[in-house]
């Protein structure tokens, strides 16, 4: 098990004809992990993971994240166990509440997201381990669920969450936590304070990333991917940073996300992304690992996803 792993995200909008090429190339380049994302309405996480696992031989595949609100816990476990059985030791399954807007869009946002997610995580982790599982909760009800062929290599089940209460839930109910971008050492420290793990607990950190011999060019490539960080929903990621107040002021003074990203000081870009030269990027990944990140997942940006993948591999 690699404790200071470097992974890469398969872009959610990657053209279908490039899917195999990207997955195979990520493995050949030496990335430890390949993560797929289930964002509405791009592609399903389980289907992508199964395809990526079948197309490769070694690389570990992570799903980040499946919204629990739209799934039955027993069938989530069945899918995870199947991948664990067919591809032993190569699958991580991230599960979260789901983005509120998307869940409301499909009529699935629960009255109590925390209760729903904790019941779902508890049930999935129990079922994939094998043996009879009963549950009588508010959202999860199981009566003697018992996998016919539980996997010998049990998939890790991680929680993809943000916010103090949700992070605390991850600490007690999951094998790890997926932290969505932007992930900084300060944010990792704050998240771990709430997670308060008492057993092995993996931290997967998503990071917008651009690597170039010209650091300024790398920042320019990364900036468009930072536009949405000006949205208030992401304030929890920004609050631990020393420039949080200035960040909020700039956000308030910017008419659009593009304007906000364009006006962002270079030093902020360097904090919010893995960006710059190979030396710069390696140093930042090292800082994230030192802060407690188990796997730094690099999100390729720019017009050519395969070229971006090749560039990011230079940090390995």
Secondary structure as UniProt FT lines:
FT   STRAND          5..9
FT   TURN            12..13
FT   HELIX           16..18
FT   HELIX           19..29
FT   STRAND          33..36
FT   TURN            40..41
FT   HELIX           45..55
FT   STRAND          60..67
FT   HELIX           68..70
FT   HELIX           73..86
FT   TURN            88..89
FT   STRAND          91..96
FT   HELIX           100..105
FT   TURN            106..107
FT   HELIX           113..128
FT   STRAND          133..136
FT   STRAND          141..145
FT   TURN            148..149
FT   STRAND          156..160
FT   HELIX           164..173
FT   STRAND          176..179
FT   HELIX           185..195
FT   STRAND          202..211
FT   HELIX           215..223
FT   HELIX           224..230
FT   HELIX           232..234
FT   HELIX           235..238
FT   TURN            239..240
FT   TURN            242..243
FT   HELIX           244..253
FT   HELIX           257..263
FT   HELIX           266..272
FT   STRAND          274..276
FT   HELIX           278..291
FT   STRAND          295..300
FT   HELIX           305..312
FT   HELIX           313..315
//
